[in-house]
Amino acid sequence: MNHTDFTLYLLRHAKSSWDHPDLTDAERPLSERGLINAPKMGARLAKLKIKPQLILSSPADRAISTARLMAPALGYPMGDIKTIDSLYHASDQQLLRVCNQFIEPGLESLMLVGHNPGLTDFSNMLCEEQIENIPTCGFIKISLNISNAVKAGSGKLILFEYPRKIKA
């Protein structure tokens, strides 16, 4: 692969509910706020012409639910969202491995839906511009110039959106 422009999207799951102490962490559903914010963010991203070619999600209920609530606005078929077990509470290094595992010729954009602190750490690993925290339902767009793999320091932070930034 020659040097190619590649867009990486990072999406943290929407706000989850702590109302069900009997559920495991992975089973926790979205809270009422999460159920409202995810479609709102989807609409916001659609206005910004965000169109991932591939969406990979953590299998945690709150992550896959967020991806499914946003996919229609992004013109992405819900049934094509792939759950990747290693995205559940992934570290920056795990996220890097998953990214590179799925990059192939012809793929120009990839969205990872997951959790903190891994997503924030990953963004900070890739980009010179550091962010303190990706809030719930927060979204990052990173532009990368890659030859055959995503590498630390190879990205440029293009966009950082989150629900509180969206005007009511």
Salt bridges, closest charged atoms under 4 A:
ASP25 OD1 - ARG28 NH2 3.07
ASP25 OD2 - ARG62 NH2 3.05
ASP25 OD2 - HIS89 NE2 2.96
GLU161 OE1 - ARG44 NE 3.09
GLU161 OE2 - LYS165 NZ 3.81
